[in-house]
């Protein structure tokens, strides 16, 4: 009986992986209608307990401007795999887009606790602090982001913060 159950679970996993590949292909081709159709089929088959389809559905929702729905889906994906930093980064991004900057900072801090130093996390955390007008913390985050990996976008935001502080010399540098 145990052998039969493990065989069934393995075939289900293989089917899910095959569908994940198809979901990914449809997503990168921007065939969102077919992608969402396949996602709904897969979620129905596994009672909504499949991380990757939920994650891609959330990306599509956010791209369509349905930010609150995307947040809920990214949170669901995070519940299925709480140690996936990619899920946490997307939860943080959706919170940021909803103007919930403090909540986004909390999520980014959690992602840093369970993951590695990540340019994107520090950059986005800096954006949140900037919108909260906590400019010194924003500068600290942008500098940390650039110490990990230098990006024009981070330098631009750093210059913007210095300009908001009326520190034009630092902004030019």
ABEGO torsion letter per residue (X at the ends): XAAAAAAAAAAAAAAAAAAAAAAAAAAAAGBAAAAAAAAAAAAAAAGGABAAAAAAAAAAAAAAGBAAAAAAAAAAAAAABAABAAAAAAAAAAAAAAGBAAAAAAAAAAAAAABBBBAAAAAAAAAAAAAAGBAAAAAAAAAAAAAABBBAAAAAAAAAAAAAAGBAAAAAX
